């Protein structure tokens, strides 16, 4: 044993030296690489299967359509998406002369000051109040409402909306009756092809139909700012989508969408809900532009723009024009935007009669920017239930809800 020890030591020494050297290197500072935050951008509206109105200026009741973008950003690395949330009506691009010349250098296509990294272009000409904007012009400065929330895990979700009313007209340059929209931010891109069509035509109720209703943007994985004053505060958007059956009148080119059981309101001679961007209204209560929409927060809410205090409440259900166990009051008065698109259904084929048994729909989208203050008055600490309900002309009724977390001062990175 003793004779072999020197030999064994000689064999082990080189390897032992490497191990010791490695141990010494472990004591040195380790350089870590910080990964860039991941980013994604997506068109929420319009989608590839939708047809937008307002392409034809001769419509007797021109309706508005909407572009909705959602941008999601992780914040594990250095924050790369910076945004000022809030309301810009008229938008920076609409207030500039010429349109989109935000910096005043007489060259259209400037970025939106609240989110300068965003670019939005289309391959057709857009005409704003008679001023033509050629294909490829950056139209991002036309966005009007911007809201953000923090998702579980710390990521940031930002939603932007722009309602195109009769001030904006599309000039179909290539004759394909459609437009490619492309949105880009920090190298991430999304594109959607949207069809042009006639404004919806109301021809009377054909049969009672229950609408389909949903709430998007803020949801159960979101934490929104309860907007405790003084600032800083981060507004968030509440978006309600209602779908009603429709068919297409083939006597026009392109075919005109006709609702089977409309959502009623003061437009179209008092027969259908209005679309567009609307002035600030006091509350609480319904919105006269779409009076059948009812939206309630289970926590009390102060609309600081109008000084309107809205007691928290819920709706348990309803049937044929009767709402059950409604408490509190509605925040529908605070919704500033609405739009309508037609949808060809999952098969992409237009139904041509009201009894066709198809799945074609008119899609209404209603948007509110919550830039007031939430008071934690319900039984859920730092959470609230958002309930939305809507009726059609025949008083058919649908309801949905979603729970959202909230806390003071939910911050997102601001532009320099």
C-alpha positions as CSV (number, residue, x, y, z in Angstrom):
1,X,0.0,0.0,0.0
2,X,2.7,2.5,1.0
3,X,4.7,1.7,-2.2
4,X,1.8,2.5,-4.4
5,X,0.9,5.8,-2.7
6,X,3.6,8.0,-4.5
7,X,2.6,6.5,-7.8
8,X,-1.1,7.2,-7.2
9,X,-0.4,10.7,-6.0
10,X,1.6,11.4,-9.2
11,X,-1.3,10.2,-11.4
12,X,-4.0,12.2,-9.4
13,X,-2.0,15.5,-9.0
14,X,-2.7,16.9,-12.6
15,X,-6.4,16.2,-12.3
16,X,-6.5,17.6,-8.8
17,X,-4.9,20.7,-10.0
18,X,-7.6,21.2,-12.6
19,X,-10.3,20.7,-10.0
20,X,-8.6,23.3,-7.7
21,X,-8.2,25.7,-10.6
22,X,-11.9,25.3,-11.3
23,X,-12.7,25.9,-7.7
24,X,-10.7,29.1,-7.7
25,X,-12.5,30.3,-10.9
26,X,-15.8,29.8,-9.1
27,X,-14.8,32.5,-6.7
28,X,-14.6,35.1,-9.5
29,X,-17.6,37.3,-10.3
30,X,-19.9,35.5,-12.8
31,X,-21.1,37.7,-15.7
32,X,-24.8,37.4,-16.3
33,X,-26.5,38.3,-19.6
34,X,-29.8,40.2,-19.3
35,X,-32.3,39.0,-21.8
36,X,-34.5,41.5,-23.6
37,X,-38.1,41.4,-22.7
38,X,-40.3,39.5,-25.2
39,X,-42.9,41.4,-27.1
40,X,-46.0,40.5,-29.1
41,X,-48.5,42.6,-31.1
42,X,-52.0,41.5,-32.4
43,X,-55.0,42.9,-34.1
44,X,-58.1,42.3,-31.9
45,X,-60.2,44.1,-34.5
46,X,-60.8,43.8,-37.4
47,X,-60.1,40.2,-38.1
48,X,-59.5,38.5,-41.4
49,X,-63.1,37.2,-41.5
50,X,-64.7,40.6,-40.9
51,X,-66.1,43.2,-43.3
52,X,-66.0,46.9,-42.3
53,X,-68.5,49.6,-43.3
54,X,-67.9,53.2,-44.3
55,X,-66.3,52.5,-47.6
56,X,-69.1,54.1,-49.5
57,X,-69.8,57.8,-48.8
58,X,-73.3,57.6,-50.2
59,X,-74.7,55.6,-47.3
60,X,-77.8,57.3,-45.7
61,X,-76.6,56.1,-42.3
62,X,-72.8,55.8,-42.3
63,X,-71.5,53.5,-39.5
64,X,-68.1,53.5,-37.8
65,X,-65.6,50.7,-37.7
66,X,-62.7,50.2,-35.4
67,X,-59.0,49.2,-35.3
68,X,-58.0,47.6,-32.0
69,X,-54.4,46.6,-31.2
70,X,-53.2,44.6,-28.2
71,X,-49.5,44.7,-27.3
72,X,-48.1,42.4,-24.7
73,X,-44.6,42.8,-23.1
74,X,-42.7,40.9,-20.5
75,X,-40.7,43.0,-18.1
76,X,-38.2,40.4,-17.0
77,X,-35.4,42.3,-18.8
78,X,-35.1,46.0,-19.4
79,X,-38.6,47.4,-20.4
80,X,-38.7,48.0,-24.1
81,X,-42.3,49.2,-24.6
82,X,-43.0,52.6,-23.3
83,X,-46.5,54.2,-23.4
84,X,-48.5,57.1,-21.9
85,X,-52.0,55.7,-21.3
86,X,-55.1,58.0,-21.6
87,X,-57.5,59.6,-24.0
88,X,-56.6,61.7,-27.0
89,X,-59.9,62.8,-28.7
90,X,-59.3,64.2,-31.3
91,X,-56.2,62.1,-31.7
92,X,-52.8,63.7,-32.4
93,X,-52.9,62.7,-36.0
94,X,-56.4,64.1,-36.5
95,X,-55.6,67.4,-34.8
96,X,-52.5,68.0,-37.0
97,X,-52.4,69.9,-40.3
98,X,-51.8,68.1,-42.5
99,X,-53.1,64.9,-40.8
100,X,-50.5,62.8,-39.1
101,X,-47.9,65.6,-39.2
102,X,-47.6,65.7,-35.5
103,X,-44.2,67.4,-35.3
104,X,-45.1,70.2,-37.7
105,X,-42.4,69.5,-40.4
106,X,-45.1,69.3,-43.1
107,X,-44.3,65.6,-43.7
108,X,-47.2,63.2,-42.8
109,X,-46.6,60.0,-41.0
110,X,-45.3,61.0,-37.6
111,X,-45.5,58.5,-34.7
112,X,-48.0,58.8,-31.9
113,X,-46.3,60.8,-29.0
114,X,-47.8,58.4,-26.4
115,X,-46.3,55.3,-28.0
116,X,-43.6,56.4,-30.4
117,X,-42.3,52.9,-31.3
118,X,-45.6,51.9,-32.9
119,X,-46.2,52.0,-36.7
120,X,-49.5,51.3,-38.5
121,X,-49.8,51.2,-42.3
122,X,-52.3,50.1,-44.9
123,X,-51.9,49.3,-48.6
124,X,-54.9,51.5,-49.7
125,X,-55.3,55.2,-49.6
126,X,-56.9,56.7,-46.5
127,X,-58.8,60.0,-46.9
128,X,-59.3,62.1,-43.8
129,X,-61.6,65.1,-44.1
130,X,-60.7,65.2,-47.8
131,X,-56.9,64.9,-47.3
132,X,-55.4,61.8,-49.0
133,X,-52.8,59.8,-47.1
134,X,-51.0,57.5,-49.5
135,X,-50.4,53.8,-48.9
136,X,-47.5,53.2,-46.4
137,X,-48.1,56.3,-44.4
138,X,-47.7,55.7,-40.6
139,X,-51.3,56.1,-39.2
140,X,-50.4,55.2,-35.6
141,X,-51.0,58.8,-34.5
142,X,-54.8,58.4,-35.1
143,X,-55.2,56.1,-32.1
144,X,-57.5,57.7,-29.5
145,X,-57.8,55.5,-26.4
146,X,-54.8,53.7,-24.7
147,X,-55.1,51.6,-21.6
148,X,-52.8,49.1,-19.8
149,X,-52.9,46.5,-17.2
150,X,-50.4,44.2,-15.5
151,X,-50.9,40.4,-16.2
152,X,-50.0,37.7,-13.7
153,X,-46.2,37.2,-13.8
154,X,-45.6,41.0,-14.2
155,X,-46.1,41.3,-18.0
156,X,-47.8,44.5,-19.4
157,X,-50.8,44.4,-21.7
158,X,-51.7,47.6,-23.6
159,X,-54.8,48.0,-25.8
160,X,-55.2,50.9,-28.3
161,X,-58.4,51.8,-30.1
162,X,-59.2,54.0,-33.1
163,X,-62.8,54.4,-34.4
164,X,-63.0,55.3,-38.1
165,X,-66.2,57.3,-38.6
166,X,-67.3,59.1,-41.8
167,X,-64.3,61.5,-41.5
168,X,-62.1,58.6,-42.7
169,X,-62.8,57.0,-46.0
170,X,-60.9,54.2,-47.8
171,X,-59.9,54.5,-51.5
172,X,-59.6,51.0,-52.9
173,X,-56.6,51.4,-55.2
174,X,-56.2,47.8,-56.4
175,X,-59.9,46.9,-56.7
176,X,-59.7,43.9,-54.3
177,X,-62.4,45.4,-52.0
178,X,-60.1,44.9,-49.1
179,X,-57.2,46.5,-47.2
180,X,-54.1,45.0,-45.6
181,X,-53.3,46.5,-42.2
182,X,-49.8,46.1,-40.8
183,X,-48.8,47.0,-37.2
184,X,-45.1,47.0,-36.1
185,X,-43.4,47.7,-32.8
186,X,-39.8,46.9,-31.9
187,X,-39.5,44.4,-34.7
188,X,-42.7,42.5,-34.0
189,X,-45.4,42.6,-36.7
190,X,-49.0,41.6,-37.2
191,X,-51.0,41.9,-40.4
192,X,-54.7,41.5,-41.2
193,X,-56.7,41.7,-44.4
194,X,-60.1,43.4,-43.9
195,X,-62.9,43.5,-46.5
196,X,-64.8,46.6,-47.4
197,X,-68.6,46.6,-47.4
198,X,-71.8,48.6,-47.3
199,X,-73.1,50.0,-44.0
200,X,-75.6,47.7,-42.3
201,X,-79.2,48.1,-43.5
202,X,-82.1,47.9,-41.1
203,X,-85.2,46.3,-42.7
204,X,-87.2,45.3,-39.6
205,X,-87.1,42.5,-37.1
206,X,-87.3,39.1,-38.6
207,X,-87.2,36.9,-35.5
208,X,-86.2,37.2,-31.8
209,X,-82.6,36.3,-31.3
210,X,-80.4,36.2,-28.1
211,X,-77.2,38.2,-28.7
212,X,-73.8,36.9,-27.7
213,X,-71.9,39.2,-25.4
214,X,-68.4,39.1,-24.0
215,X,-65.9,41.3,-22.1
216,X,-62.3,41.6,-23.3
217,X,-59.1,43.4,-22.4
218,X,-59.2,43.3,-18.6
219,X,-59.8,39.7,-17.3
220,X,-59.2,37.4,-14.4
221,X,-55.4,37.4,-14.9
222,X,-55.3,41.2,-15.0
223,X,-54.4,43.7,-12.3
224,X,-55.7,47.2,-13.1
225,X,-55.0,50.5,-11.5
226,X,-57.6,51.5,-9.0
227,X,-56.4,55.1,-9.8
228,X,-56.0,56.4,-6.3
229,X,-55.3,60.1,-6.6
230,X,-53.1,62.0,-6.8
231,X,-51.3,60.8,-10.0
232,X,-49.5,58.8,-11.4
233,X,-52.3,56.6,-12.6
234,X,-52.7,54.1,-15.4
235,X,-56.1,54.0,-17.1
236,X,-57.4,50.7,-18.4
237,X,-60.0,49.9,-21.1
238,X,-63.3,48.0,-20.6
239,X,-64.4,46.5,-23.9
240,X,-67.7,44.8,-24.5
241,X,-68.5,42.9,-27.6
242,X,-72.0,42.0,-28.7
243,X,-72.9,39.7,-31.7
244,X,-76.3,39.4,-33.3
245,X,-77.3,37.2,-36.3
246,X,-77.4,38.8,-39.8
247,X,-77.7,37.9,-43.4
248,X,-76.5,39.6,-46.6
249,X,-78.6,41.4,-49.2
250,X,-77.2,40.3,-52.5
251,X,-78.9,43.0,-54.6
252,X,-76.0,45.4,-53.8
253,X,-72.3,45.1,-54.7
254,X,-70.8,44.3,-52.3
255,X,-73.8,42.6,-50.5
256,X,-75.2,44.7,-47.6
257,X,-75.4,43.1,-44.1
258,X,-78.9,43.1,-42.6
259,X,-79.4,42.3,-38.9
260,X,-82.0,39.7,-38.0
261,X,-82.8,41.2,-34.5
262,X,-81.0,44.5,-34.1
263,X,-79.5,46.1,-31.0
264,X,-81.8,49.1,-30.7
265,X,-80.8,52.7,-30.4
266,X,-81.5,56.2,-31.8
267,X,-79.8,55.7,-35.2
268,X,-81.4,54.3,-38.4
269,X,-84.6,56.2,-37.5
270,X,-84.6,55.0,-33.9
271,X,-84.1,51.4,-34.8
272,X,-80.4,50.6,-34.2
273,X,-77.5,51.4,-31.8
274,X,-75.3,54.3,-32.9
275,X,-71.6,53.9,-33.7
276,X,-68.7,56.4,-33.5
277,X,-66.9,58.4,-30.9
278,X,-69.1,60.3,-28.5
279,X,-68.7,63.3,-26.1
280,X,-68.3,62.9,-22.4
281,X,-71.6,62.3,-20.7
282,X,-72.5,62.5,-17.0
283,X,-73.9,59.5,-15.1
284,X,-74.6,57.1,-13.6
285,X,-76.9,55.2,-16.0
286,X,-77.4,54.2,-19.6
287,X,-75.8,55.7,-22.7
288,X,-78.3,57.3,-25.0
289,X,-76.3,56.2,-28.1
290,X,-76.8,52.5,-27.2
291,X,-79.4,52.5,-24.4
292,X,-79.7,48.7,-24.1
293,X,-76.1,48.2,-22.9
294,X,-75.8,47.8,-19.1
295,X,-72.3,47.5,-17.5
296,X,-71.8,47.4,-13.7
297,X,-68.7,47.3,-11.4
298,X,-69.2,45.4,-8.1
299,X,-67.0,48.1,-6.5
300,X,-68.1,51.7,-6.5
301,X,-66.5,54.0,-9.1
302,X,-66.0,57.7,-9.4
303,X,-65.9,59.1,-12.9
304,X,-63.6,62.0,-12.3
305,X,-64.2,63.7,-15.7
306,X,-67.8,64.3,-14.8
307,X,-67.8,64.0,-11.0
308,X,-70.3,61.1,-11.4
309,X,-70.3,58.6,-8.5
310,X,-71.5,55.1,-9.5
311,X,-72.5,52.8,-6.6
312,X,-71.1,49.3,-7.0
313,X,-73.5,46.5,-8.0
314,X,-74.2,43.5,-10.1
315,X,-76.9,41.8,-12.2
316,X,-77.8,38.2,-11.5
317,X,-79.6,37.5,-14.8
318,X,-82.5,38.5,-17.0
319,X,-85.0,37.4,-19.5
320,X,-86.9,39.2,-22.3
321,X,-86.4,42.8,-21.1
322,X,-86.5,42.1,-17.4
323,X,-83.2,42.3,-15.5
324,X,-83.1,40.3,-12.2
325,X,-81.6,41.5,-8.9
326,X,-79.9,44.6,-10.3
327,X,-78.0,46.5,-7.6
328,X,-75.8,49.6,-7.8
329,X,-75.8,51.6,-11.1
330,X,-74.6,51.3,-14.6
331,X,-71.3,52.8,-16.0
332,X,-72.5,52.5,-19.6
333,X,-72.7,56.3,-19.7
334,X,-68.9,56.4,-19.6
335,X,-68.4,54.4,-22.8
336,X,-66.9,56.7,-25.4
337,X,-66.7,54.5,-28.5
338,X,-68.8,52.0,-30.5
339,X,-68.4,50.3,-33.9
340,X,-70.0,47.6,-36.0
341,X,-68.4,45.0,-38.3
342,X,-70.0,42.2,-40.3
343,X,-68.7,38.6,-40.0
344,X,-69.1,35.9,-42.6
345,X,-69.1,33.1,-40.0
346,X,-66.7,30.2,-39.5
347,X,-67.4,28.9,-43.0
348,X,-66.6,32.3,-44.7
349,X,-69.8,32.1,-46.8
350,X,-72.4,34.8,-46.7
351,X,-76.0,33.8,-45.7
352,X,-78.5,35.4,-48.1
353,X,-81.8,35.0,-46.3
354,X,-82.8,35.5,-42.6
355,X,-83.8,31.9,-42.4
356,X,-80.7,30.5,-43.8
357,X,-79.6,28.8,-40.6
358,X,-76.1,30.2,-40.9
359,X,-73.8,31.8,-38.4
360,X,-73.2,35.3,-40.0
361,X,-73.2,38.1,-37.5
362,X,-73.0,41.8,-36.9
363,X,-70.3,42.5,-34.3
364,X,-70.8,45.6,-32.1
365,X,-67.8,46.7,-30.0
366,X,-68.2,49.2,-27.1
367,X,-65.2,50.8,-25.4
368,X,-64.8,52.7,-22.1
369,X,-61.6,54.1,-20.7
370,X,-61.6,53.7,-16.9
371,X,-59.6,56.8,-15.8
372,X,-61.6,57.5,-12.6
373,X,-61.2,55.9,-9.2
374,X,-62.3,52.5,-7.9
375,X,-63.4,52.2,-4.3
376,X,-63.0,48.8,-2.8
377,X,-66.6,48.4,-1.5
378,X,-67.6,44.8,-2.3
379,X,-66.8,41.6,-0.5
380,X,-63.7,40.8,-2.5
381,X,-60.6,42.7,-1.3
382,X,-58.8,44.4,-4.2
383,X,-61.0,42.6,-6.8
384,X,-64.2,43.5,-8.5
385,X,-66.8,41.8,-10.8
386,X,-67.5,43.5,-14.2
387,X,-71.0,42.5,-15.4
388,X,-72.3,43.4,-18.9
389,X,-75.8,42.8,-20.3
390,X,-77.5,43.9,-23.6
391,X,-80.9,43.5,-25.2
392,X,-82.1,43.4,-28.8
393,X,-85.1,45.1,-30.4
394,X,-87.3,42.2,-29.4
395,X,-86.0,42.4,-25.8
396,X,-84.0,39.2,-26.1
397,X,-81.3,39.4,-23.4
398,X,-77.7,38.2,-22.7
399,X,-75.3,38.7,-19.8
400,X,-71.7,37.9,-19.0
401,X,-69.2,38.9,-16.3
402,X,-65.5,38.7,-15.4
403,X,-63.5,39.2,-12.2
404,X,-60.6,41.7,-12.3
405,X,-57.9,42.4,-9.6
406,X,-57.1,46.1,-8.8
407,X,-54.6,47.9,-6.7
408,X,-53.2,51.5,-6.5
409,X,-50.6,52.8,-8.8
410,X,-50.1,50.1,-11.4
411,X,-47.3,51.7,-13.3
412,X,-46.0,51.1,-16.8
413,X,-42.9,52.6,-18.4
414,X,-43.4,56.1,-19.9
415,X,-41.7,57.5,-23.0
416,X,-38.7,59.8,-22.3
